[in-house]
Amino acid sequence: MSRHANSGCWYDVMQACLNGHIITSKAETKPRELKKHCPRCGEDTITQCPKCKANVEGYEHNPFVGHSGPRNPPAHCHECGEPYPWTRRRQEAGHANVSESTSTTTNKVFVVHGHDEEMKQAASRSLEKLGLIPIVLHEQPNQGRTLIDKFEKNAEVQFAVVLLSPDDMAYQNSTPVNTARPRPRQNVILELGYFVGLLTRRRVFALKRKGELELPTDISGVVYTDYDDTNSWQLELVRELQAAGYDVDANALL
């Protein structure tokens, strides 16, 4: 069990087979779901890193965000960084993706944005240099679908970059107008919560424009990275992508 200090959030234990099929993401709270062998392929199952014996992190119990749990096992151990057996097998087989079921979509990254065109272009171009495909909703064909249908279809990704920029000014109706503070567009906050619930926090990179910006306080555990002129955020993006199992190289950004 892994807990986040002062947040009320904690990770359950995942059991997966050596080929990466998830048996259960709640091995601690639902031990009856544990199996010695995978019902899909017959392989042995594990709940710990073979090298350091740390538990494989599973479902994130978060009192603020409800979600269905991870769709894929983590690629590397969060304690020692060692590739899990399923990751190593994929690498040896010449596959960059960890999951068979998402092998055609894992190179797509959804980009949530507001009105800051510079941030959107910088994030999209950085992803392209890393060999990934940025999915910007308004650039995708409508195909006669409603906006929410279009969003749900294009949101079938394994990682999201959320850009938070000071697009609106807001204040409480009980306070003067001059107390208004800059905040991101409400659709950006909505989509941030959507992807945190869908993918978990480990697969959401929240990038905010440096400076005063009112951010949600009830999405516990989300770490915000500053967008500034030094481009140090790009290296942080690479680290987060690598931690999520993407084979990306920071040298590609030079």
N, C-alpha and C positions, 0 to 999 in steps of 0.2 A: 504494500500500500504506500502510495506517495501523496503527501499532502502539501498544499500551498499555504505558506504562513499567512495567518490573519485573513484568509479569503473564504474559508468554508468549503473550498474545492479540494477534491482528492481523486487520484486515479485508482481504479479497480485493477485487477490483474487479468491479463489476457492469456488465453491458451490458444495456441496455433500449432498446426502441424509443420513438419520440416519443409513442406512445399509452400507454406504461407497461407493455407486455408484457415480462417478464423473458426475455432470451435465455439468459444465464448469470450466476450470482452468483460464478463463479470464473474470471473472464477472465484473471487473472494466472497462476494455477496450471494452468488448462486452456485455453490460447489456441486450441486447435482447435475449441472450441465457439463461437467468435466468428462473427458473421454481419453482412454489410453491410446486409441488409434483414430485417425481421421476417417469419418464415414464417407468422404468423397474420394480419397485416394489410398487409404490404408496406411499411410505413413505414421510414424511415432509423433507424439505431441509434446510440447514443452510450455512451461509457464515462466521460465527463467533464462537469462542469458547464459549460454554454455560456458562463457569465459569467466565472468565476474559474479554470476549467480544473482544478479539484480532481477527483480520481477519485470516481466514484459508489461509495459503500461497499457491498460485497456480503456474501458469506459471512464470518461471524466464526469464524476459526480459534481455538478455545479448547481447550487440553489437558485441561480439567477437565469440560467439558460437551459432549456430542455432540448434534447437531441436524440437521435436514434443510435448514436455510437459510431465508432470508426468502421469504415468499410474495408480498410486494408490494415494489415499489421505494420508496425513501425519498421523502417528499413535497418536502423542501427540502434544499438543499445544506448539508452540515455545516460548511463553511468560510465561505461568504458569506451563507447564509440565503436565497438566491434560490430561488423555486419552480422545480422542474424542469419541462420542457415538458409532461409528462403532467399534472402538477398544475395548471398554468395552463390547459390545455385543459379539464380537469374544471370548474375554477372558471368559465371562460367559458361552459361549457355548462350551468351552474347546478347542478352536482352537487357535493356536499360531500365525497364519498368519492373516493379515489384509484383504487380497484380496482373494476372492474365485478363481479367474481365475489363480492365481499364487501359489496356495497352495502346489503344488507338486514341486516347484522350488525355493521357497524363502529361503530355507536352503542352497542353493548353492551360493558360492561367487567366482567370477572370480579373479584369481591372475595373474596380468600382471608383467612380470619380464624380467630382462636382463641376464647378465652373472654371477651375484653374487649368487652363490649356497647357501651360508650361509643365506642370506636374504630370499631367496625363501623357504628354509626348515623351517626357524624360523616362517615366516608368515603362512605357510601351517599348521604346527603343532599347532600353536596358535589357528587357526580357528577350527581345529579338536577338540582341548580341549574344545572349546566353544560349541561344538555340531553342527558345521557347516561343509559343504563339500567344500573344496577348489578345484576350477576348474583350473588346470594347463594345458594349451593347448597341449603341447607335450606329456602329459600323457594320453590324450584321443584318442580313436581309430579313424583311418582315414576313414574307411568305404568307400573307393574309392572316397572321396570328395577332391576337391581342397582345398588349404590352407585357402582361404577366406571363402569358404562354411563351412569348419570346424570351423573357428573362429565365424562366425555368428550364427551357430547352438549352440555352447557352450556358447555364450555370452548372452543367454536368462536367465539372472540373475537379481537380485534386488539390488546387492551391488558388488562393485569391490574394490580390494586392488591393488594399482599400486606401484611397487617397482622401485625406481630410483637410479641407482648405476653408478659410474664413469667407464663406459665400453669403451667409445671412447674418443679420443682427437681431438679437432677441433679448427680451427682458420680462420679468414677472409682471403681471397686470397690477400688482399692488405696489410697484416701485416706479420711480420716474423714468421717462424715456431716456434720459442721459445715463442711465445705468445699463443700457443695452451692451451686450458683449458679442463679439463675433463667434459664429458657430458654423459647422458644416451643414450642408443641405440635409433635410430630414430623410430623403431617400437614401443618402449615403449611410446614415446611421442605421436605417432599417436593413440595408443590405449587409452592413457589418455584422449585425446580430444574426442575420440569416446564415451567413457563411461560418460564423463561429459555431452556431448550432449544427450546421451540416457537416463541416469539416473538422471541427475542434480548433482551439486557439493555435495549436502548433502548425496549422496549415493556412493561417491568415496573417498577412504582413500588413500592419496598420501604419501608414506613413502620413505624418501630419506636417503641415506648413509650420515652420518655427515661428514662435511668437504667441501672443495671447489667443487662445482658442478654447471655447467651452466644449468639453468632451463628456460623453456619457459616463456616469460613475457606477452604473448598475450592471455593466458587462465586466464581471470580476475577472481579474487576471490578465486582461489584454494589455500588452506592452506596446506603447506608441513610439515609433522612431521618428526623429526630427528630419525633415527635408530641408537641406540648406545648400549653400553654394559649394561646399567642400566635396560634395558627392560621397561622403562617408556612408551615407545610407545605402549606397549600392553594395558595399562590402557586407553590410548587415543583411541585406536581401539575399546575397549569395549564401551566407551562413545559414539563414533560415531555410532556403531551398535545399541545401545540402543535408540539413538535419531532417528534412521531410523526405529524403531519398532521391532527390534529383541529382543527376550527374552534370554539374555545372562548374565552370572554371572562371574565377575572378579575372584571370588574364584576358579573357575575351572582351572585357569592358574597356581595356586600354586602347 
